[in-house]
Amino acid sequence: MTLPFDDTSAAKSASLADATRARELRYVARIHRMRTLGLGLGFFCVASVFRVNGEPWLVWTLLVAHGFVWAHVARRIASRSAHPAACERHNLTLDSALGGVWIAFMHFNLLPSVLLATMLAVDKIGVAGIRFALRTTAYLVASCAITSALLGFPVALDSPMSVVVACLPFLVAYPLAVSAVLHGLGQKVAQQNRWLAQVSATDELTGLANRRQGLFAAEQALAFQKRHGGAAVLLVLDIDHFKQVNDRYGHPAGDEVLRHVAHTLRACTRVTDTPARYAGDEFLLVLPATTLEGAAEIAKRIGGELAEAMFERAPGLQCTLSLGAAEAHVEMVDVEDWIQQADAALYRAKEAGRDRLVAAPRIEVPMREAAVADCAAAS
């Protein structure tokens, strides 16, 4: 049996692959900048020792190529790879191995050798953590031992003043550059975490708090009321005949209505109140420090605003709400109890003809009974 080809799934997969590759190429570019700086500064450290040791021109040629060409070659190789990040890990491992070669050629001159090995380890820890640093350091030690054996194990630990001076730019500038990169990455992670926290607490369509965040706000309000007393009201509201809106005008019109209701809830409530989308066309409105009478006034403002609303995709639509209200009290077991009471009041509002607020257990206020105040007065 042949399954139909899913163009949507293929497009999503291609888009995800493109996004992953773009992210890996940014990683390669970041490593390229640090490698260019590190190798450029490291060149002068090693060159100062080579000048003292009188190394032949072939070794100098290899050092120049490594110091000023290899960074660009490595980026080109990784960028053309099918898996840039994995290829860059191999390049970083090769960096450590080549560092071991230069330490052996310097005859283990103390300051530049320790500096080179340390900075290479710092790189790897910053990129992939301590395990990667240990693994690449093993390559450094192995290449250093092999090269030193081929050279006859020469050792010259003394670092003359010319070598010390040549090492200073590397010693100062490179750690500062690494710190700046890590700080930038930390800021980016913090920004992404804030964005994720906002997304996880927000309903995508309406921009209101989502169900979980609305329940959390209700829990906080109820807990505060139990500890400190005072008043708090929970409203559960439903758009009247919303299914008919979708059936007659289509789902885009229904989405427009939902967004407009959400906007109205924000406009007609205080900063301390929490409007949230509970499910479908049902919303929660958590009103701390509010009595049932105060909640009724807010409901009138909301109803009045919606009575004047015009919808581009649903011309002529009169949007109304049914609301159920419940005031918090110490006998309530939990938030579910609070919601059940408000939901029961909402059910009674629908049975009574919709377009009204019914409060549990004592007042019933038609939505348009009193004059409608300006929503701006509520903020």
N, C-alpha and C positions, 0 to 999 in steps of 0.2 A: 504494500500500500504506500502511495506517495503522499506525503504530508504537504499541505500548501506552504509556500514560502512566506514567512512573516516579515514584511518590509519594515514594520515598526520596530520589531525586536532587532533586526539587523542594523537599522539606523541607530538605535540606542547603543548597541554594542560598539559600532564604529565610533560614535561620539565619545563613549567611555574610553575607548582605546586611544583616541586622539587626545583626550584630556590627560590621561596617564602619561602618554609620551611627552606632552608639553610640560608636565610637572617634572619629569625626569630630565628633560633638556634644561630646565631652569636649575636643577641640581647640578648638572654638568657645568653650566656656565658659572655657578657660584664656586665650584671646586677649581675651575680654570683661573678665576681671579686670584684665589688664594695660592694656587700652585705657581702662577706667574710671579707673584710677589715673593713667595718663599724661596723659589729657585733663584730669582734674581738677587735677593739679599744673600742667600747661601753661597752663591758663586764667589762673592768677595771674601767670605770666610775661608773657603777652600783654596781660592787663588792665593790668598796671603801666605798660606802654608806651602803651596806649590812653589811660590817665589823663593821662599827660604830653602826648600829642599832641592830646587833646581830641576824640576820635572821636565821630561822631554816634550817636544811640540805635539806629539800624538796625544799624550795625556791631556795637554792643554786644549787641544781641539775637541776631544770628547767632553771636557768640562764645559766649554763654551756652548757646545750643542745641547748638553743637558740643561744648562742654566738658562738659555734663552730661546731654545727651539722646542724642547720636549713638551712644554706646557701646551703649546698650540697644536702639536701633533696629537697629544693625548685627547684634547678636546675634539679634534676632527674625527679620531677613531671612535670615540664614545658617541658622538652625535650621529654618526652613520650606522651605528650598531642597531640591531633590532631591539635590544634591551639596554638603553644608555646607562641606566643606574648600575646594573650589574657589571657592564663593561668598565665603568668608572671605578668600581671596587677593585677590579683587576689592575687598573692603572695605579691606584693608590698603593696596592701591594707592591707593584714594581717600583714605585717611589721609594718605599722603605728598603727594598733590596739594593737599589742604586745608592741610597744613602750609606748602606753598609760598605759598598765598594769604595766610596770616597773616604770614609773613615779609615779604611785600611791603607789607601793611598797616602793619607795624611800621616801615616805611621802613628796613629792614635794620639796625635797632638791634642792635649787635654781639653782646652776650652772649646775649640770648634767641634771636636768630636762629641763632647757631651751636649753642646748646644744643638748640633744637628740631630742627634738621636732623640733629644727631648722634644724638639719642635715637631719632628715626624710623629712621635707618639701623641702629642697634643692634637695634631691634625686628625689622627684616627679616632681618638676619643670623641672629639667634637662631631665627627661624621657618623660614627656607628657604635660608639661605646667602648668599654674597656676590653671586651672580648676581641673585637676586631683589632684594637691596638696591640694586644698581646700576640695575636696571630701574625700581624705584620711585623712586629718587633722580632719574632722568631726568624722571619725571612731576612731581616736586617742583620741579625747575629750570624746567620748561616752564610750569607754573602760576604760579610766582613771576614769571617774565619777562612773561607775558601780563598778570597783575594789575598789576604795576608799570607796564607800558606804559599800561594804562587809567587809572592814577592819575597819570600824568605823570612817572614815574621819580623819585619823591621818595627821598632818602637822608639818614638821620640816624644816624650810627654811634655816637654817644656814649651810654653807658649810665649814667644817674645812680644814686646810691646806692640810691634806692627801688626801682629796677629790679633792681639786684644782689641786694638782700635778698629780693625777691619770687621770684627765680630759685633761691635756695639750696635750698628744699625739693625742687624738681624735680631739681636737680643732685645732691643727696645720696640722696633716697629712691628715685628711680626706678632708678638703676643697682643699688642693693642689692636691689630687688624682682626685677629681671631676673636677677641672679646667683642669687637664691634659687630662682627658677623653673628656671633651667638646671641648678642643682645637683640639684633634685628629679628632673628628667628624666634626668640622668646616673645617679642612684641607681636609678631605675626600669629604665634600660637595663642597668645592671650586674646587677640582680636577674634580669631576663629572660635575660641571657646565662648566668648561673649555672644558671637553670632549664633552658635549652636544652642546656647542657653535661651536666646530670644526665640529662635525657631521652634525649639521644643516646647515653649510656653505659649505659642501664638497659633491661632487658627489661620491657615493659609488664605482662605477665601475672604474672610471678613476683617482680618487684622486684629480681632479681639483676642483676649485670653482664650485658650482652648479649654476643653472639658477638665483636664487634670489641673490646670492652673486655677480655673474657676472653683473647683472643689477645694483646692488648697486655700484659696482666699476665704471660702466659707468656713473651713476648719479654723482658720486663724480668728475670724470674727466671732465664731461661737465660743472658742476657748477664751478669748478676751472678755466676752460677755459673762461667762461663768466665773471668771476670776475677779473681775472688777465691777460687774453689774452694768447698768446702763441699758441702752436699747440697740438692737440690730435687726434688720429685716432682710429676708431672702425673697426675691421675686423670681418666679419661673414664668416665662412668657412664651407664647406661641403665636406665629403668624396665622391669622384666620384664612382658611380655605387655600392654603399654600399649594396643595396638590393641584387645585384647579388653575392656579397661575401657571404652573409648569405645563399642564395639559393644554391650556389655551394659547399661551404665548411662547412656550418653549423654555428649556432649562437655562439658556443665557439670560432670559428675562427674570427667571427665578433667582439666579445668582445676583442680578442687579438689585432685586428687592432685598435679598439678604445683606448685601453690602450697604444699602441705604439704611436698613434697620440698625445695622451695627454702627454706622456713622451717627445716627440719631441717638442711640444709647450713649455713645461717648459724649455727644454734645450736650445732652440733658442731664448728665450726672456730674458728680464732683470728682476731683482727683483721687480722693480716698475711696471712692466706690469702684467696684470691679464688675464690668460687664463681660460676659463670657459666652461663647457659643457652646451649648450643651450637647445638642445632637440635631442634625438636620435643620429644621426651621425653629428649633427650640433654644431659648437663651436663658442664662442665669444672670441675675443682677444682685450682687452682694452689697448691701447698704449698711455699713457700720455706723454707729451713733445716729440711728434713724428710727423713728417710731412708725407705726402703721399709718398714722395720719401724714407723716412726712413722705412715706413711700407712695401714698395715694396722690400727693401733689406732684411727685416726680412722674408717676404714671400718666397723669393728665397732661403734663408737658410733652411727654413722649408721644402720646396719642394725638395731641394737637399738631405737633410737627409732622407726623406721618399723614394726617388728614390733608395737609397742603402739599404733599410730595407728588412730583411728576416723574414718570418713568419713561425713558426713551423707548425701551423695548416693549413696554406694556402701556400704551396710551389709554387713558381713561380708567386705569386701575385705581381703586380706593383701597389702600393698605391699612388694615386694622389689626389690633393685637388683643389677645385674651391673656390676662395675667392672674397668677395666683400668688398671694403673699403670705408669709408666715413670720411672726416675730419670734426671735430667739428667747428662750427661757431656760432656767436651770434644770427643769425636768427633762429636757431633751437628752436622749441617750448619746447621739452623735449627729454628724452631718447628714447621714442618710435619713434619720428621723426628721430633720429639718426640711430636707428636700421632699420627703413624702407628704409632709403637711402642706407645703406650698404647692406640690403637684396635685394634691386632692382639691385644694382651693381652685387651681387652674381648671380642673375637670368640672367643677361647679360653675365656673365662669363660662365655659363652653356650653354647658347645659342651659344656662340662663340666657343665652342668646349671643354670646361672644361679644367682642369689642367692649370689654369691661374688665375691671379689677375686682376680684373676690379675695378677701383676706380671711385667713383662718385665725380665730373662729368667729369674728364678731362684726366686721363691717363689709359692706358691698357698695362700691362707688361706680356708677356709669362713667365711662371714660370722658364723655363730653358734657358732664353735668355742670361743671363750673367753668369760669373763664380760664383760658389757657394763658399761662405766664410765658414770658420770653425765655427760651432755653438759656440764653446767655446769663440770666440771673441765677442759674443753678451752679455755675462754675465759680 
